[in-house]
Amino acid sequence: MAKPLRNILCIDDERDILDIAKFALETLGHYRLHICCGGKEAMRDAPSMRPDMILIDVMMPGMDGIEVFKALRQVPALTDVPIAFMTARVQPSEMLRYLEMGAEGIIPKPFDPMTLPGAVESLWEGRKKSQRRRADAG
């Protein structure tokens, strides 16, 4: 049986977005949310946080979300952790690029705090279904 989603890491450079996500995911979704303010902090702290899922903003100073995604994929403890982008950059070509990179999905910004836990859970459930299909086919 697949493990339940409990620990989520959210990486964003905007403190208000992190605060809203923390409220929505902890209070409404009953998840434990770890936050990192930017890519450098995420690269330093993420491996020890042991997240079940990671949410990354695309547009951040220093390391942007794409760079953070690629760097996290090089961390042995995080290679199989699903990563989704939370971003305002949702043109079809951009979304296709994120998915082709291996992102689990995209949560458009601005997001509705009331529906954020459901959006995250949908991504998690979709991942579990695709894992079961691969296991059944193999």
Backbone torsions as a table, in degrees:
resi	resn	phi	psi	omega
1	MET	NA	137.4	-178.9
2	ALA	-69.2	146.0	-179.2
3	LYS	-73.6	150.3	-179.5
4	PRO	-76.0	155.4	175.8
5	LEU	-77.6	121.9	179.7
6	ARG	-129.6	-48.9	-173.3
7	ASN	-107.2	123.6	-179.2
8	ILE	-122.1	136.7	173.3
9	LEU	-106.0	127.6	178.2
10	CYS	-116.2	125.7	-177.7
11	ILE	-117.1	119.1	-179.2
12	ASP	-156.9	152.1	178.1
13	ASP	-92.6	-6.5	-178.9
14	GLU	-102.0	114.5	-175.5
15	ARG	-60.4	-36.5	-179.1
16	ASP	-65.9	-36.5	176.6
17	ILE	-64.5	-43.7	178.8
18	LEU	-62.3	-41.2	179.4
19	ASP	-64.2	-42.9	179.1
20	ILE	-66.0	-44.3	178.9
21	ALA	-62.4	-40.9	179.7
22	LYS	-62.2	-47.1	178.2
23	PHE	-59.6	-50.5	-175.9
24	ALA	-63.1	-47.0	-174.3
25	LEU	-76.8	-33.3	179.1
26	GLU	-82.8	-47.8	-175.1
27	THR	-76.1	-47.6	-176.9
28	LEU	-87.6	-37.8	-176.4
29	GLY	-94.3	-13.4	179.8
30	HIS	61.2	32.1	174.6
31	TYR	-96.6	164.6	171.0
32	ARG	-99.1	120.6	-177.0
33	LEU	-108.4	127.1	171.2
34	HIS	-101.8	143.2	179.6
35	ILE	-125.6	146.7	173.6
36	CYS	-132.7	132.1	179.9
37	CYS	-91.9	77.9	176.6
38	GLY	108.2	167.8	-174.0
39	GLY	-67.0	-40.9	-178.3
40	LYS	-64.5	-41.7	177.1
41	GLU	-64.0	-39.6	179.3
42	ALA	-63.1	-43.3	-179.1
43	MET	-65.9	-31.5	178.9
44	ARG	-75.0	-41.5	-168.7
45	ASP	-102.9	-26.1	-172.1
46	ALA	-56.7	-45.3	-177.3
47	PRO	-57.6	-36.1	-178.7
48	SER	-80.9	-14.3	-179.7
49	MET	-78.2	-22.7	179.1
50	ARG	51.7	54.2	-178.2
51	PRO	-71.8	152.6	172.2
52	ASP	-83.3	-29.1	-179.9
53	MET	-148.6	151.2	179.4
54	ILE	-125.3	135.1	174.7
55	LEU	-114.7	128.5	-176.1
56	ILE	-128.4	134.0	169.3
57	ASP	-74.5	145.0	179.4
58	VAL	-81.1	-48.5	-174.0
59	MET	-91.9	100.1	177.4
60	MET	-137.2	146.9	176.1
61	PRO	-71.8	160.9	-177.9
62	GLY	75.4	-107.1	175.1
63	MET	-90.7	119.5	175.9
64	ASP	-79.5	173.0	-175.9
65	GLY	-60.9	-33.9	178.2
66	ILE	-64.5	-44.9	178.5
67	GLU	-63.7	-41.2	178.9
68	VAL	-63.3	-45.3	178.1
69	PHE	-54.5	-51.6	-177.9
70	LYS	-63.1	-39.9	179.8
71	ALA	-68.0	-41.2	178.9
72	LEU	-63.7	-32.8	179.3
73	ARG	-67.9	-15.1	178.1
74	GLN	-91.2	-7.5	-179.4
75	VAL	-87.4	115.0	-174.9
76	PRO	-50.8	-39.8	-178.0
77	ALA	-70.9	-11.9	-174.1
78	LEU	-119.7	3.0	-174.0
79	THR	-60.9	-30.4	-178.0
80	ASP	-102.0	2.9	179.9
81	VAL	-76.0	126.7	178.7
82	PRO	-65.9	138.4	179.8
83	ILE	-123.9	131.4	175.3
84	ALA	-122.8	151.5	176.5
85	PHE	-97.4	135.5	170.1
86	MET	-109.7	109.5	-170.0
87	THR	-153.7	155.4	172.3
88	ALA	-86.9	-10.2	-179.9
89	ARG	-85.9	86.7	-172.8
90	VAL	-125.1	31.2	171.4
91	GLN	-66.1	147.9	-177.8
92	PRO	-52.2	-40.7	-179.0
93	SER	-66.7	-35.4	178.2
94	GLU	-69.3	-44.2	-179.8
95	MET	-63.2	-40.0	177.3
96	LEU	-61.3	-41.6	179.0
97	ARG	-60.2	-45.0	-179.7
98	TYR	-61.4	-43.9	-179.1
99	LEU	-67.7	-39.3	177.9
100	GLU	-65.1	-28.8	176.3
101	MET	-69.4	-22.1	-178.1
102	GLY	114.3	10.0	177.3
103	ALA	-64.8	146.2	179.4
104	GLU	-71.1	-28.7	-179.4
105	GLY	171.5	-172.9	-177.4
106	ILE	-133.4	132.1	172.8
107	ILE	-111.1	111.6	-176.9
108	PRO	-68.2	142.3	171.9
109	LYS	-102.4	146.1	-4.0
110	PRO	-71.0	143.5	178.8
111	PHE	-101.6	156.8	176.4
112	ASP	-88.0	117.1	-178.8
113	PRO	-55.7	-30.8	-178.5
114	MET	-69.9	-27.2	-178.2
115	THR	-104.6	-5.8	-179.0
116	LEU	-57.7	-46.8	179.1
117	PRO	-58.8	-39.2	178.4
118	GLY	-65.8	-38.4	178.4
119	ALA	-64.4	-42.1	178.6
120	VAL	-66.0	-44.4	179.2
121	GLU	-62.1	-37.9	177.8
122	SER	-62.4	-41.9	176.9
123	LEU	-62.7	-42.7	179.6
124	TRP	-63.4	-46.5	179.6
125	GLU	-64.1	-39.5	177.3
126	GLY	-61.6	-38.1	177.8
127	ARG	-65.4	-43.3	179.8
128	LYS	-62.2	-41.2	179.1
129	LYS	-63.4	-42.8	-179.4
130	SER	-68.7	-33.0	176.1
131	GLN	-65.6	-40.7	178.4
132	ARG	-64.2	-40.9	179.3
133	ARG	-63.0	-42.2	179.2
134	ARG	-64.1	-41.6	-179.7
135	ALA	-65.4	-40.0	179.3
136	ASP	-67.4	-34.3	-178.1
137	ALA	-76.8	-27.1	-175.1
138	GLY	-84.7	NA	NA
